[in-house]
Structure formats: C-alpha cells, structure tokens
Amino acid sequence: MNKWDEKAKNYSRYSSCNNTFEANVLKTIKNLGIDFANKNIIDIGCGTGVYTLHVARFAKKVIGIDYSINMLEILNEDSKKLGI
C-alpha cells in the first residue's frame, strides 16, 4: 500500500457544502471565466474527487486519474451516490 492509499482513509471527500479553501478555488475558477460546460475534462491527481465531482456537474465528460487506487475507489463510490 502506498502512502496515498493510507491517506485516503481520512482524506477530504466531495461535499455539496464546500469548506473555505474549496469554495475559494471554485470561486477563482469561475472569476477567471473558466467554463466547463460541454467540455471533456481530465483531472490528473484527482484524489477522492473533491473537485472532479463539482466539475462533472457541468462538463460533458470527466476522467479522473490518480496514483492511489483507494482514492479512486472513494471517487467512484461518491460518483455513484450522486448519479454521475
């Protein structure tokens, strides 16, 4: 098991209510005029999908890539719960 697989147990997960840091990142993206609507996106180092799943609400298609299989399993679990 690699260190990121171990960290996955306590790593941040997607939430519709963002913490302050996540909210600021998403606000900055919006303020820069970046529009994900109808775009194909690849999220390299997606972790548990904290941002991946927010982007997926607007994008045509999102692919998440991560070194940690445990992080990807959490992303997959949360995406299924959201119907994404």
Secondary structure, DSSP 8 states (H G I E B T S, - for coil): --HHHHHGGGS----SS--HHHHHHHHHHHHTT---TT-EEEEET-TT-TTHHHHHTTSSEEEEE-S-HHHHHHHHHHHHHHT-
